Amino acid sequence: MRIEHVDRASDYYAEAGNIRTGARTVKNLLTGTEGARDNYKFAFSYGSEGESWESPRHRHLFEQVRHVIDGEYVIAKNRVLPAGWVGYFPESAYYGPQVKRPSLKMVTLQFGGPSGLGFYSVAQRRDAMRSLQARGSFSNGIYNWTDDGGTRHNEDAGEAVWSEVFGEAVYPKPRYDGIVLIDPSTFDWVKDEESPGVWRKKLGTFSEREIKIALIRLEPGARLSLGREPAAEVMFLKWGAVTHDGQPHGPFTAFGSAATDQPGTLTAAQDAELLYVKLPTFGSR
């Protein structure tokens, strides 16, 4: 099991660059394996005082799960993801323009989607940005360059980075008609009959690759296993305290397991709540 806390995590934009407008701190909690279809980045972000972060309307060839911890996330004109809600952003689904205000605190998981196109690593994104900047420039979330014939081109910054890493951006036919916004407060907690003291809100299972999103609540002393699925899994401790191998872990700690890892166990030291996501299944464990 891999474990990382927000206070110890590296600064993603310092390592990989910011292709959008404005400033945010993005703590890179966990990552997958470069080149793998299920590569991912699991991060916690918060704003810089007095400055919002913005991007134009766009789409991706990867997928995202976003959970607002505090504040309000503007995902399109007159459309927001409030505190406590979860958003599932399928590959090829348009959203935006985005506005992330300074007060917004949010957990974001970006990962290779069910089409198996993958997701770039920190190093791949950094190198792609440097290469693109040698030929053009980023401005207002758009990449601008002039070809050999003198024609000026504009492309979404995210798409430009993707194309630089993986080649031409060919979007899969969408599986869902847009992003999915989930209000967990309307779900009931369901007792896990196999794990005493464990309660779950199963928020959704998506696509043929069975991407699973849930909230998990633990009573003191409850034991929770991670790593029993035939795919990578990640969790984020929102509040409370747990232990792993006798070591204590508090709020804003991330836990991850790869498909090839042996299962690990968390024990609740007090009442606790976690966000849980199972990534796409691409093969047997």
Secondary structure, 3 states (H helix, E strand, C coil): CEEEECCCCEEHHHHHCCCCEECEEEEEEEECCCCCCCCEEEEEEEEECCECEEECCECCCCEEEEEEEECEEEEECCEEEECCCEEEECCCCCECCEEECCCCEEEEEEECCCCCCCCCCHHHHHHHHHHHHCCEEEECCEEEEECCCCCEEEEEHHHHHHHHHHCCCCCCCCCCCCCEEECHHHCCCEECCCCCCEEEEEEEEECCCCEEEEEEEECCCCEEEECCCCCCEEEEEEECCEEECCEEECCCEEEEECCCCCCEEEEECCCEEEEEEECCCCCCC
